[in-house]
Each structure stands twice: as C-alpha cells, then as structure tokens.
C-alpha cells in the first residue's frame, strides 16, 4: 500500500442517486494490505 499523507482526515465523496456529490470527512488508517475507513455514527454514511 502506498504511504498515506500525514493528515487527520480524508475526504470521501459519495454520490446521491441524483448524481450530486456529497463529501464527508473520514478517518483512514492502513491495516496491512487493507485501508480502514470510519466516520462518526451521526453522519448517515
């Protein structure tokens, strides 16, 4: 896995059914060959 930049958050962009992008700040951390991504429980993601 490529090293992650040293930052507190990563911006994850998902798309509504209408095609409108919605960006959400998430935490990300490498775990071996996997990238773990999580966010607050009240974000709706």
PDB file with one MODEL, atoms N, CA, C and O in Angstrom:
MODEL        1
ATOM      1  N   UNK A   1       0.851  -1.176   0.000  1.00  0.00           N
ATOM      2  CA  UNK A   1       0.000   0.000   0.000  1.00  0.00           C
ATOM      3  C   UNK A   1       0.893   1.233   0.000  1.00  0.00           C
ATOM      4  O   UNK A   1       1.930   1.256   0.662  1.00  0.00           O
ATOM      5  N   UNK A   2       0.496   2.236  -0.729  1.00  0.00           N
ATOM      6  CA  UNK A   2       1.236   3.491  -0.762  1.00  0.00           C
ATOM      7  C   UNK A   2       1.085   4.207   0.564  1.00  0.00           C
ATOM      8  O   UNK A   2       0.006   4.173   1.156  1.00  0.00           O
ATOM      9  N   UNK A   3       2.126   4.851   1.047  1.00  0.00           N
ATOM     10  CA  UNK A   3       2.005   5.588   2.313  1.00  0.00           C
ATOM     11  C   UNK A   3       0.916   6.670   2.231  1.00  0.00           C
ATOM     12  O   UNK A   3       0.760   7.337   1.208  1.00  0.00           O
ATOM     13  N   UNK A   4       0.183   6.822   3.312  1.00  0.00           N
ATOM     14  CA  UNK A   4      -0.847   7.864   3.377  1.00  0.00           C
ATOM     15  C   UNK A   4      -0.210   9.183   3.759  1.00  0.00           C
ATOM     16  O   UNK A   4       0.768   9.204   4.506  1.00  0.00           O
ATOM     17  N   UNK A   5      -0.747  10.280   3.262  1.00  0.00           N
ATOM     18  CA  UNK A   5      -0.245  11.582   3.717  1.00  0.00           C
ATOM     19  C   UNK A   5      -0.532  11.751   5.201  1.00  0.00           C
ATOM     20  O   UNK A   5      -1.473  11.157   5.728  1.00  0.00           O
ATOM     21  N   UNK A   6       0.262  12.545   5.860  1.00  0.00           N
ATOM     22  CA  UNK A   6       0.025  12.753   7.291  1.00  0.00           C
ATOM     23  C   UNK A   6      -1.022  13.850   7.468  1.00  0.00           C
ATOM     24  O   UNK A   6      -0.700  15.038   7.470  1.00  0.00           O
ATOM     25  N   UNK A   7      -2.254  13.441   7.613  1.00  0.00           N
ATOM     26  CA  UNK A   7      -3.343  14.374   7.848  1.00  0.00           C
ATOM     27  C   UNK A   7      -4.333  13.711   8.794  1.00  0.00           C
ATOM     28  O   UNK A   7      -4.329  12.490   8.955  1.00  0.00           O
ATOM     29  N   UNK A   8      -5.168  14.509   9.407  1.00  0.00           N
ATOM     30  CA  UNK A   8      -6.135  13.987  10.363  1.00  0.00           C
ATOM     31  C   UNK A   8      -7.321  13.336   9.660  1.00  0.00           C
ATOM     32  O   UNK A   8      -7.823  12.308  10.114  1.00  0.00           O
ATOM     33  N   UNK A   9      -7.768  13.923   8.562  1.00  0.00           N
ATOM     34  CA  UNK A   9      -8.955  13.438   7.864  1.00  0.00           C
ATOM     35  C   UNK A   9      -8.669  13.190   6.392  1.00  0.00           C
ATOM     36  O   UNK A   9      -7.723  13.732   5.819  1.00  0.00           O
ATOM     37  N   UNK A  10      -9.511  12.358   5.799  1.00  0.00           N
ATOM     38  CA  UNK A  10      -9.538  12.134   4.359  1.00  0.00           C
ATOM     39  C   UNK A  10     -10.942  12.525   3.924  1.00  0.00           C
ATOM     40  O   UNK A  10     -11.904  12.280   4.651  1.00  0.00           O
ATOM     41  N   UNK A  11     -11.072  13.122   2.760  1.00  0.00           N
ATOM     42  CA  UNK A  11     -12.392  13.485   2.261  1.00  0.00           C
ATOM     43  C   UNK A  11     -12.914  12.368   1.360  1.00  0.00           C
ATOM     44  O   UNK A  11     -12.324  12.081   0.318  1.00  0.00           O
ATOM     45  N   UNK A  12     -14.012  11.743   1.760  1.00  0.00           N
ATOM     46  CA  UNK A  12     -14.645  10.675   0.987  1.00  0.00           C
ATOM     47  C   UNK A  12     -15.846  11.276   0.269  1.00  0.00           C
ATOM     48  O   UNK A  12     -16.728  11.857   0.902  1.00  0.00           O
ATOM     49  N   UNK A  13     -15.879  11.135  -1.049  1.00  0.00           N
ATOM     50  CA  UNK A  13     -17.006  11.651  -1.822  1.00  0.00           C
ATOM     51  C   UNK A  13     -17.857  10.494  -2.302  1.00  0.00           C
ATOM     52  O   UNK A  13     -17.380   9.598  -2.997  1.00  0.00           O
ATOM     53  N   UNK A  14     -19.130  10.528  -1.920  1.00  0.00           N
ATOM     54  CA  UNK A  14     -20.109   9.563  -2.413  1.00  0.00           C
ATOM     55  C   UNK A  14     -21.121  10.340  -3.240  1.00  0.00           C
ATOM     56  O   UNK A  14     -21.120  11.571  -3.236  1.00  0.00           O
ATOM     57  N   UNK A  15     -21.979   9.626  -3.945  1.00  0.00           N
ATOM     58  CA  UNK A  15     -22.926  10.294  -4.835  1.00  0.00           C
ATOM     59  C   UNK A  15     -24.350   9.881  -4.512  1.00  0.00           C
ATOM     60  O   UNK A  15     -24.639   8.705  -4.292  1.00  0.00           O
ATOM     61  N   UNK A  16     -25.234  10.872  -4.486  1.00  0.00           N
ATOM     62  CA  UNK A  16     -26.655  10.602  -4.299  1.00  0.00           C
ATOM     63  C   UNK A  16     -27.200   9.971  -5.583  1.00  0.00           C
ATOM     64  O   UNK A  16     -26.538   9.991  -6.620  1.00  0.00           O
ATOM     65  N   UNK A  17     -28.379   9.427  -5.508  1.00  0.00           N
ATOM     66  CA  UNK A  17     -28.984   8.822  -6.704  1.00  0.00           C
ATOM     67  C   UNK A  17     -29.134   9.824  -7.833  1.00  0.00           C
ATOM     68  O   UNK A  17     -29.149   9.452  -9.007  1.00  0.00           O
ATOM     69  N   UNK A  18     -29.244  11.090  -7.480  1.00  0.00           N
ATOM     70  CA  UNK A  18     -29.382  12.145  -8.491  1.00  0.00           C
ATOM     71  C   UNK A  18     -28.048  12.490  -9.156  1.00  0.00           C
ATOM     72  O   UNK A  18     -28.005  13.248 -10.126  1.00  0.00           O
ATOM     73  N   UNK A  19     -26.959  11.924  -8.621  1.00  0.00           N
ATOM     74  CA  UNK A  19     -25.642  12.223  -9.168  1.00  0.00           C
ATOM     75  C   UNK A  19     -24.931  13.355  -8.453  1.00  0.00           C
ATOM     76  O   UNK A  19     -23.794  13.677  -8.798  1.00  0.00           O
ATOM     77  N   UNK A  20     -25.568  13.964  -7.469  1.00  0.00           N
ATOM     78  CA  UNK A  20     -24.973  15.064  -6.714  1.00  0.00           C
ATOM     79  C   UNK A  20     -23.911  14.508  -5.765  1.00  0.00           C
ATOM     80  O   UNK A  20     -24.203  13.611  -4.973  1.00  0.00           O
ATOM     81  N   UNK A  21     -22.674  15.032  -5.834  1.00  0.00           N
ATOM     82  CA  UNK A  21     -21.632  14.552  -4.930  1.00  0.00           C
ATOM     83  C   UNK A  21     -21.813  15.087  -3.510  1.00  0.00           C
ATOM     84  O   UNK A  21     -22.240  16.226  -3.316  1.00  0.00           O
ATOM     85  N   UNK A  22     -21.484  14.254  -2.520  1.00  0.00           N
ATOM     86  CA  UNK A  22     -21.544  14.630  -1.113  1.00  0.00           C
ATOM     87  C   UNK A  22     -20.212  14.229  -0.481  1.00  0.00           C
ATOM     88  O   UNK A  22     -19.888  13.044  -0.415  1.00  0.00           O
ATOM     89  N   UNK A  23     -19.444  15.211  -0.019  1.00  0.00           N
ATOM     90  CA  UNK A  23     -18.154  14.935   0.615  1.00  0.00           C
ATOM     91  C   UNK A  23     -18.316  14.828   2.121  1.00  0.00           C
ATOM     92  O   UNK A  23     -19.053  15.599   2.737  1.00  0.00           O
ATOM     93  N   UNK A  24     -17.615  13.858   2.708  1.00  0.00           N
ATOM     94  CA  UNK A  24     -17.666  13.631   4.145  1.00  0.00           C
ATOM     95  C   UNK A  24     -16.251  13.413   4.664  1.00  0.00           C
ATOM     96  O   UNK A  24     -15.518  12.592   4.113  1.00  0.00           O
ATOM     97  N   UNK A  25     -15.847  14.134   5.721  1.00  0.00           N
ATOM     98  CA  UNK A  25     -14.529  13.857   6.300  1.00  0.00           C
ATOM     99  C   UNK A  25     -14.563  12.530   7.053  1.00  0.00           C
ATOM    100  O   UNK A  25     -15.470  12.283   7.848  1.00  0.00           O
ATOM    101  N   UNK A  26     -13.572  11.681   6.799  1.00  0.00           N
ATOM    102  CA  UNK A  26     -13.483  10.382   7.469  1.00  0.00           C
ATOM    103  C   UNK A  26     -12.063  10.182   7.967  1.00  0.00           C
ATOM    104  O   UNK A  26     -11.128  10.825   7.491  1.00  0.00           O
ATOM    105  N   UNK A  27     -11.914   9.288   8.925  1.00  0.00           N
ATOM    106  CA  UNK A  27     -10.588   8.881   9.380  1.00  0.00           C
ATOM    107  C   UNK A  27     -10.186   7.679   8.545  1.00  0.00           C
ATOM    108  O   UNK A  27     -11.041   6.879   8.164  1.00  0.00           O
ATOM    109  N   UNK A  28      -8.903   7.538   8.256  1.00  0.00           N
ATOM    110  CA  UNK A  28      -8.414   6.390   7.498  1.00  0.00           C
ATOM    111  C   UNK A  28      -7.083   5.938   8.089  1.00  0.00           C
ATOM    112  O   UNK A  28      -6.260   6.758   8.496  1.00  0.00           O
ATOM    113  N   UNK A  29      -6.884   4.619   8.129  1.00  0.00           N
ATOM    114  CA  UNK A  29      -5.641   4.077   8.670  1.00  0.00           C
ATOM    115  C   UNK A  29      -5.327   2.762   7.966  1.00  0.00           C
ATOM    116  O   UNK A  29      -6.219   1.940   7.757  1.00  0.00           O
ATOM    117  N   UNK A  30      -4.067   2.561   7.600  1.00  0.00           N
ATOM    118  CA  UNK A  30      -3.699   1.285   6.982  1.00  0.00           C
ATOM    119  C   UNK A  30      -3.685   0.173   8.021  1.00  0.00           C
ATOM    120  O   UNK A  30      -3.325   0.390   9.178  1.00  0.00           O
ATOM    121  N   UNK A  31      -4.083  -1.020   7.593  1.00  0.00           N
ATOM    122  CA  UNK A  31      -4.051  -2.211   8.433  1.00  0.00           C
ATOM    123  C   UNK A  31      -3.558  -3.353   7.546  1.00  0.00           C
ATOM    124  O   UNK A  31      -4.360  -4.099   6.984  1.00  0.00           O
ATOM    125  N   UNK A  32      -2.247  -3.485   7.423  1.00  0.00           N
ATOM    126  CA  UNK A  32      -1.673  -4.450   6.496  1.00  0.00           C
ATOM    127  C   UNK A  32      -1.952  -4.016   5.063  1.00  0.00           C
ATOM    128  O   UNK A  32      -1.590  -2.909   4.665  1.00  0.00           O
ATOM    129  N   UNK A  33      -2.596  -4.886   4.288  1.00  0.00           N
ATOM    130  CA  UNK A  33      -2.949  -4.565   2.903  1.00  0.00           C
ATOM    131  C   UNK A  33      -4.332  -3.934   2.776  1.00  0.00           C
ATOM    132  O   UNK A  33      -4.830  -3.744   1.666  1.00  0.00           O
ATOM    133  N   UNK A  34      -4.947  -3.611   3.897  1.00  0.00           N
ATOM    134  CA  UNK A  34      -6.308  -3.065   3.916  1.00  0.00           C
ATOM    135  C   UNK A  34      -6.273  -1.620   4.395  1.00  0.00           C
ATOM    136  O   UNK A  34      -5.432  -1.248   5.213  1.00  0.00           O
ATOM    137  N   UNK A  35      -7.187  -0.815   3.882  1.00  0.00           N
ATOM    138  CA  UNK A  35      -7.347   0.555   4.367  1.00  0.00           C
ATOM    139  C   UNK A  35      -8.643   0.609   5.157  1.00  0.00           C
ATOM    140  O   UNK A  35      -9.719   0.388   4.602  1.00  0.00           O
ATOM    141  N   UNK A  36      -8.550   0.901   6.441  1.00  0.00           N
ATOM    142  CA  UNK A  36      -9.736   1.038   7.292  1.00  0.00           C
ATOM    143  C   UNK A  36     -10.220   2.474   7.213  1.00  0.00           C
ATOM    144  O   UNK A  36      -9.426   3.408   7.325  1.00  0.00           O
ATOM    145  N   UNK A  37     -11.522   2.654   7.021  1.00  0.00           N
ATOM    146  CA  UNK A  37     -12.111   3.990   6.920  1.00  0.00           C
ATOM    147  C   UNK A  37     -13.321   4.023   7.835  1.00  0.00           C
ATOM    148  O   UNK A  37     -14.156   3.120   7.793  1.00  0.00           O
ATOM    149  N   UNK A  38     -13.424   5.055   8.663  1.00  0.00           N
ATOM    150  CA  UNK A  38     -14.578   5.172   9.543  1.00  0.00           C
ATOM    151  C   UNK A  38     -14.927   6.631   9.729  1.00  0.00           C
ATOM    152  O   UNK A  38     -14.124   7.523   9.455  1.00  0.00           O
ATOM    153  N   UNK A  39     -16.138   6.858  10.199  1.00  0.00           N
ATOM    154  CA  UNK A  39     -16.637   8.206  10.419  1.00  0.00           C
ATOM    155  C   UNK A  39     -17.548   8.199  11.642  1.00  0.00           C
ATOM    156  O   UNK A  39     -17.828   7.144  12.210  1.00  0.00           O
ATOM    157  N   UNK A  40     -17.994   9.345  12.030  1.00  0.00           N
ATOM    158  CA  UNK A  40     -18.907   9.438  13.174  1.00  0.00           C
ATOM    159  C   UNK A  40     -20.220   8.734  12.843  1.00  0.00           C
ATOM    160  O   UNK A  40     -20.625   8.669  11.682  1.00  0.00           O
ATOM    161  N   UNK A  41     -20.871   8.213  13.865  1.00  0.00           N
ATOM    162  CA  UNK A  41     -22.102   7.456  13.649  1.00  0.00           C
ATOM    163  C   UNK A  41     -23.277   8.337  13.210  1.00  0.00           C
ATOM    164  O   UNK A  41     -24.253   7.815  12.672  1.00  0.00           O
ATOM    165  N   UNK A  42     -23.213   9.649  13.423  1.00  0.00           N
ATOM    166  CA  UNK A  42     -24.326  10.516  13.062  1.00  0.00           C
ATOM    167  C   UNK A  42     -24.200  11.128  11.666  1.00  0.00           C
ATOM    168  O   UNK A  42     -24.954  12.044  11.337  1.00  0.00           O
ATOM    169  N   UNK A  43     -23.275  10.653  10.841  1.00  0.00           N
ATOM    170  CA  UNK A  43     -23.102  11.235   9.507  1.00  0.00           C
ATOM    171  C   UNK A  43     -24.049  10.627   8.470  1.00  0.00           C
ATOM    172  O   UNK A  43     -24.259  11.225   7.415  1.00  0.00           O
ATOM    173  N   UNK A  44     -24.616   9.467   8.742  1.00  0.00           N
ATOM    174  CA  UNK A  44     -25.538   8.859   7.785  1.00  0.00           C
ATOM    175  C   UNK A  44     -24.830   8.048   6.707  1.00  0.00           C
ATOM    176  O   UNK A  44     -25.461   7.628   5.738  1.00  0.00           O
ATOM    177  N   UNK A  45     -23.552   7.827   6.861  1.00  0.00           N
ATOM    178  CA  UNK A  45     -22.795   7.042   5.872  1.00  0.00           C
ATOM    179  C   UNK A  45     -22.708   5.614   6.320  1.00  0.00           C
ATOM    180  O   UNK A  45     -22.113   4.786   5.630  1.00  0.00           O
TER     181      UNK A  45
ENDMDL
END
